[in-house]
Amino acid sequence: MSFYPSLGYLVFGSRLRRLSEYFLMEVNKVYEQAGIPFDASWFPVFYLLSKQQPVPMIDIADQLEISHSAVSQMVTNLKKKGLLKTTPCKEDGRRQLVAFSKKGEELLQQIQPVWEAITTAMEALVTENKQSQQILTAIAQIEQSVQQKPLSERIRQQL
């Protein structure tokens, strides 16, 4: 029996991380093979901006549920690559508005067909196994449960 499955919930997070890293690696392989200079880790910011822009940096952090610092680092990195631009908010000069640069808009046009192909491929993947079709629902339920009561608190109760 494989090491990870034999440990059950003890390595649940590790298995999710491994699967996530695998998906990101495979998607990056598709971008690379298509000659598209895009990294899958940029997807959340690109997707948000594809739906609306400009977006205040703090709103990006809130929507992605990550720290303002992490968003700031990613935006800075994408600005250095010439893909994003920032401008001060007119109502509050301390806030930065984030939008695509011309180069970023051009890259967005290249990656959107890949996003559609990813969705189609993942839908096909989960239909191969009846239980897999419930994975997004199950993950959402776990996320909701740990928001209501953190895992660390649950573990402490068992100790």
VOPAGU-2260 file (C-alpha; in pm, 1 decimal, decimal comma):
REM VOPAGU-2260
SITE   aa  ch    i         X         Y         Z
SITE  MET   A    0       0,0       0,0       0,0
SITE  SER   A    1     121,9     349,7     -81,7
SITE  PHE   A    2     269,8     550,7     205,2
SITE  TYR   A    3      34,3     850,2     192,9
SITE  PRO   A    4    -299,5     667,3     165,2
SITE  SER   A    5    -199,0     436,1     450,4
SITE  LEU   A    6    -176,3     733,1     689,3
SITE  GLY   A    7    -532,1     857,7     630,0
SITE  TYR   A    8    -618,2    1197,6     776,3
SITE  LEU   A    9    -276,8    1233,2     940,9
SITE  VAL   A   10    -138,6    1349,2     603,2
SITE  PHE   A   11    -456,7    1495,2     454,4
SITE  GLY   A   12    -303,3    1842,2     414,2
SITE  SER   A   13      15,1    1697,2     265,6
SITE  ARG   A   14    -183,3    1502,3       7,5
SITE  LEU   A   15    -385,6    1810,9     -86,8
SITE  ARG   A   16     -64,1    2012,5    -119,7
SITE  ARG   A   17      96,9    1741,5    -335,5
SITE  LEU   A   18    -209,6    1729,7    -560,7
SITE  SER   A   19    -219,1    2109,1    -582,5
SITE  GLU   A   20     150,6    2123,8    -670,1
SITE  TYR   A   21      95,2    1854,8    -934,1
SITE  PHE   A   22    -192,2    2049,8   -1092,4
SITE  LEU   A   23       9,8    2372,9   -1095,3
SITE  MET   A   24     309,5    2195,1   -1248,8
SITE  GLU   A   25      94,3    2037,7   -1521,7
SITE  VAL   A   26     -81,5    2364,5   -1602,8
SITE  ASN   A   27     253,2    2545,8   -1616,8
SITE  LYS   A   28     370,4    2276,4   -1857,5
SITE  VAL   A   29      75,4    2361,5   -2086,0
SITE  TYR   A   30     158,9    2734,3   -2077,6
SITE  GLU   A   31     524,7    2658,7   -2149,8
SITE  GLN   A   32     446,4    2421,0   -2437,0
SITE  ALA   A   33     214,0    2683,4   -2587,7
SITE  GLY   A   34     488,5    2946,1   -2559,2
SITE  ILE   A   35     282,1    3154,9   -2317,8
SITE  PRO   A   36     493,2    3332,7   -2052,1
SITE  PHE   A   37     245,4    3279,8   -1768,2
SITE  ASP   A   38     274,6    3111,6   -1429,4
SITE  ALA   A   39     -28,8    2936,7   -1281,9
SITE  SER   A   40      37,9    3104,7    -946,1
SITE  TRP   A   41     -62,1    3435,7   -1107,6
SITE  PHE   A   42    -406,1    3302,5   -1196,6
SITE  PRO   A   43    -609,2    3443,2    -902,8
SITE  VAL   A   44    -495,1    3801,9    -964,2
SITE  PHE   A   45    -533,4    3773,1   -1341,6
SITE  TYR   A   46    -879,1    3621,9   -1306,8
SITE  LEU   A   47   -1001,1    3894,8   -1070,4
SITE  LEU   A   48    -868,7    4166,1   -1299,1
SITE  SER   A   49   -1021,6    3993,6   -1603,5
SITE  LYS   A   50   -1363,4    4048,2   -1443,8
SITE  GLN   A   51   -1314,0    4406,9   -1324,7
SITE  GLN   A   52   -1041,4    4666,1   -1319,3
SITE  PRO   A   53    -898,4    4867,2   -1171,0
SITE  VAL   A   54    -928,5    4695,1    -834,5
SITE  PRO   A   55    -791,7    4831,1    -506,0
SITE  MET   A   56    -507,3    4612,8    -380,4
SITE  ILE   A   57    -684,5    4566,2     -47,1
SITE  ASP   A   58    -992,2    4432,9    -230,4
SITE  ILE   A   59    -774,9    4178,2    -410,4
SITE  ALA   A   60    -638,7    4063,3     -74,2
SITE  ASP   A   61    -990,1    4040,4      70,3
SITE  GLN   A   62   -1132,9    3847,8    -225,3
SITE  LEU   A   63    -839,8    3605,0    -239,9
SITE  GLU   A   64    -835,8    3575,1     140,9
SITE  ILE   A   65    -461,6    3634,8     157,5
SITE  SER   A   66    -255,6    3903,4     325,5
SITE  HIS   A   67    -219,5    4250,3     179,7
SITE  SER   A   68     156,2    4191,2     191,9
SITE  ALA   A   69     129,8    3877,8     -25,5
SITE  VAL   A   70     -82,6    4063,8    -280,5
SITE  SER   A   71     158,7    4357,2    -275,8
SITE  GLN   A   72     452,8    4124,1    -345,6
SITE  MET   A   73     272,0    3953,9    -633,5
SITE  VAL   A   74     157,9    4284,4    -784,4
SITE  THR   A   75     511,6    4424,9    -754,2
SITE  ASN   A   76     649,0    4115,1    -928,8
SITE  LEU   A   77     389,9    4140,2   -1207,9
SITE  LYS   A   78     460,3    4513,7   -1245,3
SITE  LYS   A   79     832,0    4437,7   -1289,5
SITE  LYS   A   80     734,2    4198,5   -1569,0
SITE  GLY   A   81     531,7    4477,7   -1728,5
SITE  LEU   A   82     198,7    4295,2   -1686,1
SITE  LEU   A   83      27,8    4520,0   -1430,5
SITE  LYS   A   84      19,1    4886,7   -1342,1
SITE  THR   A   85     -89,0    5065,1   -1026,4
SITE  THR   A   86    -226,7    5410,7    -968,7
SITE  PRO   A   87    -322,3    5592,2    -649,7
SITE  CYS   A   88    -693,0    5590,2    -568,2
SITE  LYS   A   89    -847,5    5936,2    -622,9
SITE  GLU   A   90   -1064,4    5911,1    -309,7
SITE  ASP   A   91    -785,0    5780,1     -86,2
SITE  GLY   A   92    -429,9    5832,1    -208,7
SITE  ARG   A   93    -298,8    5566,2      30,2
SITE  ARG   A   94    -485,2    5296,0    -163,9
SITE  GLN   A   95    -339,4    5154,2    -484,7
SITE  LEU   A   96    -559,7    5057,9    -778,8
SITE  VAL   A   97    -435,6    4761,5    -983,0
SITE  ALA   A   98    -503,5    4710,2   -1354,1
SITE  PHE   A   99    -352,6    4532,2   -1652,8
SITE  SER   A  100     -90,1    4705,5   -1860,3
SITE  LYS   A  101    -116,4    4671,8   -2239,0
SITE  LYS   A  102     122,6    4374,0   -2218,3
SITE  GLY   A  103     -93,1    4221,3   -1942,5
SITE  GLU   A  104    -408,9    4260,9   -2155,2
SITE  GLU   A  105    -233,2    4086,9   -2444,2
SITE  LEU   A  106    -124,0    3802,6   -2216,3
SITE  LEU   A  107    -479,4    3771,1   -2083,5
SITE  GLN   A  108    -603,8    3713,7   -2438,7
SITE  GLN   A  109    -351,3    3430,8   -2477,2
SITE  ILE   A  110    -433,6    3257,2   -2150,2
SITE  GLN   A  111    -812,9    3268,2   -2154,1
SITE  PRO   A  112    -841,3    2976,5   -2400,8
SITE  VAL   A  113    -611,7    2777,9   -2170,4
SITE  TRP   A  114    -848,3    2850,6   -1878,7
SITE  GLU   A  115   -1140,0    2714,0   -2081,7
SITE  ALA   A  116    -937,9    2402,2   -2168,2
SITE  ILE   A  117    -842,8    2355,3   -1800,4
SITE  THR   A  118   -1207,6    2371,3   -1697,0
SITE  THR   A  119   -1309,2    2119,6   -1962,9
SITE  ALA   A  120   -1021,7    1883,1   -1878,5
SITE  MET   A  121   -1090,1    1898,6   -1504,1
SITE  GLU   A  122   -1461,9    1836,4   -1558,3
SITE  ALA   A  123   -1372,1    1529,6   -1765,9
SITE  LEU   A  124   -1123,1    1415,2   -1501,6
SITE  VAL   A  125   -1376,6    1420,0   -1219,1
SITE  THR   A  126   -1640,3    1238,7   -1425,1
SITE  GLU   A  127   -1408,6     935,4   -1442,0
SITE  ASN   A  128   -1502,6     850,7   -1082,5
SITE  LYS   A  129   -1846,2     910,8    -929,5
SITE  GLN   A  130   -1702,4    1015,8    -590,9
SITE  SER   A  131   -1466,4    1266,1    -756,0
SITE  GLN   A  132   -1769,0    1460,1    -874,3
SITE  GLN   A  133   -1828,8    1564,5    -512,8
SITE  ILE   A  134   -1477,9    1698,4    -449,0
SITE  LEU   A  135   -1555,7    2070,8    -482,5
SITE  THR   A  136   -1858,4    2036,7    -254,7
SITE  ALA   A  137   -1655,7    1841,2       0,2
SITE  ILE   A  138   -1371,2    2094,3      -1,1
SITE  ALA   A  139   -1619,2    2381,3      42,4
SITE  GLN   A  140   -1776,5    2202,4     339,0
SITE  ILE   A  141   -1437,2    2148,7     504,2
SITE  GLU   A  142   -1343,6    2513,7     444,7
SITE  GLN   A  143   -1669,5    2625,9     603,8
SITE  SER   A  144   -1622,2    2393,3     902,0
SITE  VAL   A  145   -1269,5    2516,3     977,9
SITE  GLN   A  146   -1386,5    2876,5     953,2
SITE  GLN   A  147   -1643,8    2803,1    1221,6
SITE  LYS   A  148   -1398,2    2610,9    1440,0
SITE  PRO   A  149   -1026,0    2604,6    1352,6
SITE  LEU   A  150    -848,9    2271,6    1315,0
SITE  SER   A  151    -599,9    2366,5    1587,5
SITE  GLU   A  152    -887,7    2403,0    1834,9
SITE  ARG   A  153   -1027,8    2064,6    1728,2
SITE  ILE   A  154    -687,3    1901,7    1781,0
SITE  ARG   A  155    -640,8    2064,0    2123,8
SITE  GLN   A  156    -978,6    1926,4    2230,7
SITE  GLN   A  157    -857,0    1575,2    2146,2
SITE  LEU   A  158    -544,6    1624,9    2357,2
